[in-house]
Amino acid sequence: MAISSSSSSLVTNNNSSLFSVSARPQILVTSSLPFMSTTSIHFHYSPHNKLHLRQRFNSVTKSCDVRVTTLAISTGYVLCNKFFHHPLLPLHLHLPYLMELPGLYISYKCPYAQRVWITRNTKGLQDKIQLVPIDLQDRPSWYKDKVHPTNKVPSLEHNNEVRGESLDLIKYIDTHFEGPSLYPSGHDDKEFAEELLSYTDTFYKTVVSYFKGDVTEAGTAFDYLETVLSKYDHGPFFLGQFSLVDIAYAPFMERFQPFLMDVKNYDITVGRPRLTAWIEGINNIEGYKITRSDPKELVESYKKRFLANP
Ligand SMILES: N[C@@H](CCC(=O)N[C@@H](CS)C(=O)NCC(=O)O)C(=O)O
């Protein structure tokens, strides 16, 4: 696709186009994601040139068939995503004007990023926090250079600051954005929630450490969850009602359950009625459903990652 404008410089390659929106800013990066092509525009952001930018940007984009969104505006980047085919992308990506939304950088395959994505969905922030998908296999250099120096996802850009770490981010979003609270207010509940949140890492490492050995040993980790799920009986979730704790575990259970069944013929729900009810419960949460991956793909990816010979 050609982009033409009297004011824009232009370079094209296979599926990406580059242009700058003013004389001073330079063209920087492109990134080719599996389901779309991306154009990145670099500019020097300041409140003074915002209007000017908007006008210039509109004039450029009007002249071509681009569906545009603005991402990462405060880091000085605009990504124009073209030809979206991905069913998970929000509709407002089609708006042909600049949107200055906080950007949530994720990979659709990353369980840590999934936590934050679920939190955003569950709080109803789909049009308040913009998803920015990053292809981890082909990471654009601007991500590390200009957004998140650790080069990991997830990260969130909000109020001109970029933050990382999924467990911190889900709490950050819960407290800094509107929507139903997903964290308890009572002292004891908070303490219990913190205990469970800090166990997520141990849970993950314990289960994974038995992938190549006797997986029934990993049963202790699932048994622990079965036990803690008995604390509240006003709902199937860790704190009774759905919370950040469920969000922290869901992406990993989504992977462990089909993988252990497929590879080890080990059904994590057998003898664990509360865990069974919990899995049913999270599978009914809309904000989670939309983030789920194809279980077959998850199993294949775990096989490659954990069972391939070194
Ligand atoms: N502790 C981090 C882990 C994030 C993480 O490891 N993300 C992976 C993708 S699932 C990543 O970005 N890996 C790229 C890399 O390590 O360079 C969190 O909870 O956010």
The ligand as a Tripos MOL2 file, in Angstrom:
@<TRIPOS>MOLECULE
LIG
   20    19     1     0     0
SMALL
NO_CHARGES

@<TRIPOS>ATOM
      1 N1          8.0980  -11.2590   35.9240 N.3       1 LIG1
      2 C1          7.6060  -10.7260   34.6780 C.3       1 LIG1
      3 C2          7.8020  -11.7710   33.5930 C.3       1 LIG1
      4 C3          7.5100  -11.2260   32.2220 C.3       1 LIG1
      5 C4          8.0890  -12.1220   31.1460 C.2       1 LIG1
      6 O1          8.9530  -12.9790   31.4180 O.2       1 LIG1
      7 N2          7.6190  -11.9370   29.9210 N.am      1 LIG1
      8 C5          8.1550  -12.6940   28.8210 C.3       1 LIG1
      9 C6          7.0760  -13.1330   27.8400 C.3       1 LIG1
     10 S1          5.9660  -14.2760   28.5470 S.3       1 LIG1
     11 C7          9.0950  -11.8170   28.0200 C.2       1 LIG1
     12 O2          8.8260  -10.6710   27.7850 O.2       1 LIG1
     13 N3         10.1970  -12.3930   27.6050 N.am      1 LIG1
     14 C8         11.1100  -11.7260   26.7740 C.3       1 LIG1
     15 C9         12.4860  -11.7080   27.3290 C.2       1 LIG1
     16 O3         12.6970  -12.2560   28.4200 O.co2     1 LIG1
     17 O4         13.3620  -11.1510   26.6920 O.co2     1 LIG1
     18 C10         6.1400  -10.3590   34.8400 C.2       1 LIG1
     19 O5          5.4600  -10.9280   35.7230 O.co2     1 LIG1
     20 O6          5.6480   -9.4690   34.1210 O.co2     1 LIG1
@<TRIPOS>BOND
     1     1     2 1
     2     2     3 1
     3     2    18 1
     4     3     4 1
     5     4     5 1
     6     5     6 2
     7     5     7 1
     8     7     8 1
     9     8     9 1
    10     8    11 1
    11     9    10 1
    12    11    12 2
    13    11    13 1
    14    13    14 1
    15    14    15 1
    16    15    16 2
    17    15    17 1
    18    18    19 2
    19    18    20 1
@<TRIPOS>SUBSTRUCTURE
     1 LIG1         1 GROUP 0 **** ****
